[in-house]
Amino acid sequence: METFTRFLYEFLSQFFSGIYTIFKGIWDGISQIFSIGTYQKILENYKDDLSMPEWILVVLAIGIIVILIGLVIFLIYLLLRKYLRFRKAAIEQDELLEEVANLNGKIASLMKEKDEILAMKVSQLGLKPGESAEIETNATETEADDGNTGIRFAKLNTIDEEYQNYKIKNYGNTFTLPELCETFRNFAASKLKLYYSIDMMRLFISALASTKLVILQGISGTGKTSLAYAWGKFLKHDSCVASVQPSWRDRTELFGYFNEFTKKFNETDVLKEMYMAGYTDDIYTVILDEMNISRVEYYFAEMLSILEMPNKDEWVIELVPNSWKSDPKNIIGGKLKIPANMWYIGTINNDDSTFMVTDKVYDRAMPIDINDKGKAFTPIDTEAMDINYTYLDNLFSTAMQENQISQDTLDKIEKMDDYVIKHFRIAFGNRIVSHMKKFVPVFVACGGDEVAGVDYFIAKKILRKFEQLNISYIRDELDPYIEFLDSTFGKDKMKECKEYLLRLKKLT
């Protein structure tokens, strides 16, 4: 045991003496840098031997050293300031989450108190807690007031009354996709003074064809929300704006919830718009304004899964677990079918107040960057249009069949996929390839170029994943990748991808 004790002493002494030497070395270095007396002694030793030009150089050298020390101190100050700001933001976020948790606790407490009150009412009626749910439901319906006895979906029931004799209208549309892009562009400019390029119109229409969730992203003031707003005006159905709040934690913020105390369903404007869309063949739009101010997966996760199902008959969401006789006509068994003629357009800003949008969301959506203000032009005065969803959907389907991505381009994409896997460990995935085969053909049908469509899609859906990597680690791979794009697609092609890679390179 004595031998082990000596070994442990020498072993730990070696370790801790090393740590001591590190801190002592740092302290000695700082002391040496700021040792004014030593600098004075050096000057004393050389002052009699220095000529006038050399004295000028001495002053210059001292000035440079002082500036360097000042820059180091300033850099340390900036780093500390940035850390403290980041720490403050993290603390504020934790406090917000804690406050939300406290509110949830208070809600649970109120629900418990409500249940106790209801139990007292049951006791006063002479019923037993174990009696059938049917008796309890009848009692609740009897107590309902305001003339809405037993009605829990008041707004949706009103829509049933309004559309009782409604017949789907055929607007006799005859436009083509290029005409749609040009008409929408002229309408936005002539009626709303919103100016967008024709390429932006092609991207927007192609995005609508490829997915039900479109994300408009970019700096503030470039017209992200305005584009979705203009689309609603153009279709004669104002877009339903859902302003996302930081407190949104689940799907009830989007659709509403059943209040057990009042026995009524708190219907949101989004739910009302959805229900109305189910009656018609028109096109409807929901704007998720600043959608990443809360985590998108919290409140939109179920919709992401539903909208990905290939069979639209399976697009069903459960609102309530049971059925009442007074429920709206199109809510069957407590479930509502999600209308196919409705799109969801989210706008996002990437700043300190928002959450990062995850791959799960991006892979199922089509992002469009709007970073430039549109240039004003003289438009043709254009009125809003009535458009049948079935007609537009048929245009999309026809475009996908007639403008399929050429085999040559598909071979180049596969070659690029292999390159990205080998050098960056990122794969496209079947979902993204399937999405591309919808987006690109419609982009071509709208008047765009096939490779330009592939270029934009890859830049926004695939290369975006590079931001998750260590940029410094892949920096040396970026130039060879640009050369690969030039040799595979041509030097004047894949401009979006190359611009993105060059911006990424500047960040290192």
PyMOL commands that set and color helices and strands:
alter all, ss='L'
color gray80, all
select helices_A, chain A and resi 2-33+36-46+52-124+133-143+154-162+177-192+198-210+224-234+252-255+269-277+291-293+296-307+312-314+359-364+389-402+407-424+430-445+450-461+463-468+471-489+495-506
alter helices_A, ss='H'
color red, helices_A
select strands_A, chain A and resi 213-217+240-243+256-259+264-267+284-289+316-318+331-332+335-337+342-348+366-369
alter strands_A, ss='S'
color yellow, strands_A
deselect
rebuild
show_as cartoon
